[in-house]
Amino acid sequence: MRFPTPVLHPGDQQALRNVNVCAQAGTRGFFPINHQMPCFQLAEIATAARSPFSKARIGINVPEEHPLTAIPQLPQIDGFWADARCLHRGVAR
């Protein structure tokens, strides 16, 4: 693996602590994931992380929401990961 990109499972204050751990470890970026968290809160985490880590590649993982619902809520990000069940087998809902 050339450049590992951690997936962060944020909780209340845990998200930015995890971002700091990633930065200190020298990762080039991270993907917060929205388990049990609305997409807009995940967007707030990405925005808060962008300021102190402007060179980080920040993506967002939204397995719980349809991409067409999630994408309009997102700030400028570098990556998007969706594995919503509605996308399997070409079924769009």
NUTORDO-575640 format. One record per residue (C-alpha): x, y, z; residue in one letter. Coordinates in Angstrom, 3 decimals. Layout:
NUTORDO-575640
         c1         c2         c3   residuo
          X          Y          Z         A
...
//
This chain:
NUTORDO-575640
         c1         c2         c3   residuo
      0.000      0.000      0.000         M
      1.608      3.187     -1.156         R
     -0.420      5.817      0.717         F
     -2.789      4.410      3.332         P
     -5.910      6.475      3.860         T
     -7.553      5.796      7.223         P
    -11.313      5.656      7.606         V
    -12.366      7.537     10.744         L
    -15.398      6.582     12.789         H
    -16.162      9.916     14.433         P
    -17.997     10.387     17.675         G
    -18.666     13.592     19.573         D
    -15.180     15.027     20.184         Q
    -13.376     11.985     18.826         Q
    -13.394     13.091     15.189         A
    -10.887     15.928     15.404         L
     -8.683     13.919     17.778         R
     -8.590     11.182     15.150         N
     -7.719     13.753     12.473         V
     -4.812     14.932     14.649         N
     -3.592     11.347     15.031         V
     -3.671     10.961     11.232         C
     -1.710     14.172     10.741         A
      0.895     13.225     13.350         Q
      1.263      9.775     11.790         A
      2.035     11.376      8.445         G
     -0.973     10.127      6.512         T
     -1.863     12.191      3.479         R
     -5.554     12.197      4.215         G
     -8.533     10.428      5.735         F
    -12.154      9.460      5.164         F
    -14.637     10.175      7.970         P
    -17.606      7.795      7.795         I
    -21.186      8.617      8.820         N
    -22.282      5.641     10.895         H
    -24.955      6.963     13.276         Q
    -24.286     10.551     12.185         M
    -26.129     12.734      9.654         P
    -24.173     13.677      6.556         C
    -24.268     17.391      7.422         F
    -22.351     16.650     10.651         Q
    -19.755     14.743      8.677         L
    -19.457     17.771      6.388         A
    -18.831     19.962      9.450         E
    -16.002     17.641     10.523         I
    -14.433     17.792      7.055         A
    -14.671     21.598      7.060         T
    -13.134     21.855     10.552         A
    -10.296     19.525      9.534         A
     -9.585     21.424      6.314         R
     -8.331     24.525      8.116         S
     -5.510     23.040     10.233         P
     -4.680     20.342      7.637         F
     -5.002     22.218      4.368         S
     -2.800     19.759      2.457         K
     -4.695     16.668      3.611         A
     -6.817     14.785      1.097         R
    -10.206     14.636      2.768         I
    -12.869     12.285      1.519         G
    -16.211     11.350      2.995         I
    -17.727      7.883      3.327         N
    -21.546      7.817      3.369         V
    -22.776      4.210      3.416         P
    -26.061      5.142      5.080         E
    -27.320      7.707      2.536         E
    -27.994      7.751     -1.167         H
    -25.257      9.716     -2.991         P
    -27.792     12.032     -4.638         L
    -28.982     13.038     -1.173         T
    -25.518     13.270      0.390         A
    -23.524     15.116     -2.277         I
    -25.437     18.442     -2.125         P
    -24.697     18.609      1.625         Q
    -20.931     18.271      1.246         L
    -18.247     20.948      1.340         P
    -15.349     20.860     -1.105         Q
    -13.778     17.435     -0.608         I
    -11.189     15.323     -2.395         D
    -12.999     12.001     -2.405         G
    -16.414     10.445     -1.998         F
    -17.196      6.848     -1.077         W
    -20.752      5.507     -1.167         A
    -21.853      1.943     -0.818         D
    -25.547      2.471     -0.312         A
    -27.613     -0.679     -0.734         R
    -29.730      1.086     -3.339         C
    -26.722      1.190     -5.673         L
    -26.254     -2.569     -5.798         H
    -27.330     -4.348     -8.974         R
    -28.047     -1.058    -10.687         G
    -31.156     -0.306     -8.656         V
    -31.592      3.452     -8.232         A
    -34.091      4.584     -5.612         R
//
